[in-house]
Each structure stands twice: as C-alpha cells, then as structure tokens.
Amino acid sequence: MSKCEVADTLSSMKTREVTDKLQDWQKRISETAKTAGKATDDYVHENAWTSVALAAVFGCVIGYLLGSRRD
C-alpha cells in the first residue's frame, strides 16, 4: 500500500466515524424531542386552563416588548 492509499483509507474511516456519530446524535435528538413533545401534550391536556393562561401572559409580554421597541 502506498502512502496515498493509507491516507485515503484513514480518511474514509474518519468520515464513517463522523457520519455514525452524527446519525447517533440525530437519533438521540429526535427521541428527546418526541419525549418532550409527549410530556408537553400530556401536561396541556391535564392543565388546559393553566396552559391557556400561561400562553396569554407570554403573548402579552412579547407584545409589550415588541411594542416598546418602536418608541
């Protein structure tokens, strides 16, 4: 094997390792997002009025902050 062939082999190995790690991270993030989404859905169904009130307060705060930027 020449030096170029060895370098190409090492490069492709590193590329595979990086690809595998990225796919693993993507899988973990996807699972975490699904879990968080499910927990949020359960919470909102169990506490509907609290969720509506929090959304209204959050919307008012954001509206106030955006409105005060114009002055």
Helices and strands as residue ranges (DSSP letters): H 3-46, H 48-69
